Every structure is written in C-alpha cells, then in structure tokens.
Amino acid sequence: GIQVEQSPPDLILQEGANSTLRCNFSDSVNNLQWFHQNPWGQLINLFYIPSGTKQNGRLSATTVATERYSLLYISSSQTTDSGVYFCAVESQGGKLIFGQGTELSVKP
Amino acid sequence: EAQVTQNPRYLITVTGKKLTVTCSQNMNHEYMSWYRQDPGLGLRQIYYSMNVEVTDKGDVPEGYKVSRKEKRNFPLILESPSPNQTSLYFCASSFALAGVPSSSYEQYFGPGTRLTVT
C-alpha cells in the first residue's frame, strides 16, 4: 500500500523562528490533508490541499502532486504551535493513510 | 456549534466485555471514520463510511464492527475487547461526493476516547 513519510520526526524551535515540515508519499493520491494535534490531544484540520498552495495566517502549505510531496510552512512560530503535525493522504475513495507525524516544540 | 461528539471520553473495561463507543456529528456530513492512535504507530484508520448503510474497512479493522444506520451517527463496537485494543480512539467526519473516488474533504475530529482493556 501507499507509504507516507514525514520529516523531521522532531523539531525544536525558538519562538519567532520559521520552519518547514515535509510529507512524502509513495504513489499518486486523490487528496492530502495536514492536521495539528495540540498537547491536549485535540486534532485540528489545517489544510485540505491535494495540489497547489494555500495560506492561512502564519501557516501555508504546498503540494506538488506530480513529485509526491507536500510542505507545511510555519512562520514566526509561537508556543501555541507546539504539538504534532500529521499529513494524511487518500489514495482511494475514503481510505486515509497518515504519516508518523512531526513533533514540534516551540520554546519561549 | 458544529461538532463531532464521542462518548464515553474515558473507559476502563475488562477483556471480553462488549462495548460501544458512540460518535455523532451535527454537520450533515456524508463521510465518517474511526481511527486509533498508538505511541510509535501514529493514527490508523479502522473503518469508514461514505454514506448511510455504506461502510468499508480501513487498515486495522480486526476486532471492530461499525454501523451507519443514520447519517449523523457512526458507533464503534468492540464485541470482545482484548488488551491490544487499549488505545486512543478518534471519530471524524467530512463532506463527501457520493460516487466520486476522491471524495472526502476536510476532516473534523471528535475529542477522542481513551480506552483501557485489562
């Protein structure tokens, strides 16, 4: 089946720094989503981005479907950005495969 | 308020005692799904449903059952729980286009149910 790999697995930043998280997938996909799981366990959808670029405040995402990767950019990071970031791909109708996540810690 | 609710939030049970975790959404979403989250294994899909009376297996369906009799509800049933089903469970929902392969959209997650089977 399709493989989803995220990098880096862990990231520590100083508040105000920028970062790029990567999601590689092994086959063509129908859609791709990015999620944030906060330290209390809540999962929030950040982007639905099967292709192209989207921006939402300090976060933006780009998916290059032909090259099988997606990037999540976090600018001017804040302590509230801490948590785990997951990408998930849908390769066939309804079936989602998640990456292992990138655990981000933003220090004040 | 648009939301996905799960009950119970925490459950400790014993091996073999049937249990049901409920999931309900008030957004009129077609698509609903169950996931389990385990340390080192990330999130894995158990079952999903593209619409009423339509369910499909995810990556780890063994030991679980689901039903989708109403659009808003998608209960997860463990007929005979075992300790390896101790996990954090999430329900999610999204819009979907019936009959279209790429048909789930932004997923909204419930708060999670922490299940311990002893």
HADDOCK unambig.tbl for C-alpha pairs under 7 A between the chains (distance, minus, plus):
assign (segid A and resid 30 and name CA) (segid B and resid 102 and name CA) 5.15 0.50 0.50
assign (segid A and resid 31 and name CA) (segid B and resid 102 and name CA) 6.81 0.50 0.50
assign (segid A and resid 42 and name CA) (segid B and resid 111 and name CA) 5.96 0.50 0.50
assign (segid A and resid 43 and name CA) (segid B and resid 109 and name CA) 6.06 0.50 0.50
assign (segid A and resid 44 and name CA) (segid B and resid 108 and name CA) 6.98 0.50 0.50
assign (segid A and resid 44 and name CA) (segid B and resid 109 and name CA) 6.96 0.50 0.50
assign (segid A and resid 45 and name CA) (segid B and resid 106 and name CA) 6.54 0.50 0.50
assign (segid A and resid 45 and name CA) (segid B and resid 107 and name CA) 6.35 0.50 0.50
assign (segid A and resid 45 and name CA) (segid B and resid 108 and name CA) 6.66 0.50 0.50
assign (segid A and resid 48 and name CA) (segid B and resid 105 and name CA) 6.79 0.50 0.50
assign (segid A and resid 48 and name CA) (segid B and resid 106 and name CA) 5.62 0.50 0.50
assign (segid A and resid 92 and name CA) (segid B and resid 101 and name CA) 6.14 0.50 0.50
assign (segid A and resid 92 and name CA) (segid B and resid 102 and name CA) 6.68 0.50 0.50
assign (segid A and resid 93 and name CA) (segid B and resid 101 and name CA) 4.33 0.50 0.50
assign (segid A and resid 93 and name CA) (segid B and resid 102 and name CA) 5.29 0.50 0.50
assign (segid A and resid 93 and name CA) (segid B and resid 103 and name CA) 6.01 0.50 0.50
assign (segid A and resid 94 and name CA) (segid B and resid 48 and name CA) 6.85 0.50 0.50
assign (segid A and resid 94 and name CA) (segid B and resid 50 and name CA) 6.78 0.50 0.50
assign (segid A and resid 94 and name CA) (segid B and resid 103 and name CA) 6.60 0.50 0.50
assign (segid A and resid 94 and name CA) (segid B and resid 104 and name CA) 5.93 0.50 0.50
assign (segid A and resid 95 and name CA) (segid B and resid 58 and name CA) 6.17 0.50 0.50
assign (segid A and resid 96 and name CA) (segid B and resid 45 and name CA) 6.73 0.50 0.50
assign (segid A and resid 97 and name CA) (segid B and resid 44 and name CA) 7.00 0.50 0.50
assign (segid A and resid 98 and name CA) (segid B and resid 43 and name CA) 6.05 0.50 0.50
assign (segid A and resid 98 and name CA) (segid B and resid 44 and name CA) 6.84 0.50 0.50
assign (segid A and resid 100 and name CA) (segid B and resid 41 and name CA) 6.79 0.50 0.50
assign (segid A and resid 100 and name CA) (segid B and resid 42 and name CA) 5.13 0.50 0.50
